[in-house]
Amino acid sequence: MASIPRKLLRNAVGLVNITAKRNYALPPDPLARFKALASASKEQPRVLITGSLGQLGRGLNTVYK
């Protein structure tokens, strides 16, 4: 397996830090507020599967969790 050239790796690290330095360069995540709310709650949400997905049963519910 080939290794990543050091120059390319340095450039990739620089791209990661662009959001901290230049906030205007990348648009903010529109779902950030909802992700924060979802991670803050400890209780798992209850999901009601309706329609054709409901006919597949509880096995599908475990797959989606």
C-alpha positions as CSV (number, residue, x, y, z in Angstrom):
1,M,0.0,0.0,0.0
2,A,1.4,3.4,-1.0
3,S,1.9,6.1,1.6
4,I,0.5,9.6,1.2
5,P,3.1,12.1,0.2
6,R,3.9,14.5,3.1
7,K,3.2,17.6,1.0
8,L,-0.3,16.3,0.1
9,L,-1.0,15.4,3.7
10,R,0.1,18.9,4.9
11,N,-2.3,20.5,2.3
12,A,-5.2,18.2,3.5
13,V,-4.6,19.3,7.1
14,G,-4.7,22.9,6.0
15,L,-8.1,22.4,4.3
16,V,-9.5,21.0,7.6
17,N,-8.5,24.2,9.5
18,I,-10.1,26.6,6.9
19,T,-13.5,26.6,8.7
20,A,-11.9,27.9,11.9
21,K,-10.0,30.7,10.2
22,R,-12.4,31.8,7.5
23,N,-16.0,31.2,8.4
24,Y,-17.2,32.9,5.3
25,A,-15.5,30.3,3.1
26,L,-17.9,27.4,3.9
27,P,-21.6,27.7,4.6
28,P,-22.7,26.7,8.1
29,D,-24.3,23.4,8.6
30,P,-28.1,24.0,8.5
31,L,-28.8,20.9,10.6
32,A,-26.3,21.8,13.4
33,R,-28.9,23.0,15.8
34,F,-31.0,19.8,15.3
35,K,-27.9,17.5,15.6
36,A,-27.0,19.3,18.9
37,L,-30.5,18.7,20.3
38,A,-30.5,15.1,19.2
39,S,-27.1,14.4,20.9
40,A,-28.2,16.2,24.1
41,S,-31.2,14.0,24.8
42,K,-30.4,10.6,26.4
43,E,-33.7,9.0,25.6
44,Q,-34.0,7.2,22.3
45,P,-37.0,8.5,20.2
46,R,-39.9,6.2,19.7
47,V,-40.6,5.7,16.0
48,L,-44.0,4.9,14.5
49,I,-43.6,3.1,11.2
50,T,-46.7,3.5,9.0
51,G,-47.7,2.6,5.5
52,S,-46.0,-0.1,3.6
53,L,-43.0,0.1,5.9
54,G,-45.2,-0.8,8.9
55,Q,-46.2,-4.0,7.2
56,L,-42.6,-5.1,7.1
57,G,-42.7,-5.4,10.9
58,R,-40.4,-4.8,13.8
59,G,-37.3,-6.2,12.1
60,L,-37.1,-3.2,9.9
61,N,-37.3,-0.9,12.9
62,T,-34.2,-2.6,14.4
63,V,-32.3,-2.1,11.2
64,Y,-33.1,1.6,11.1
65,K,-32.0,2.2,14.8
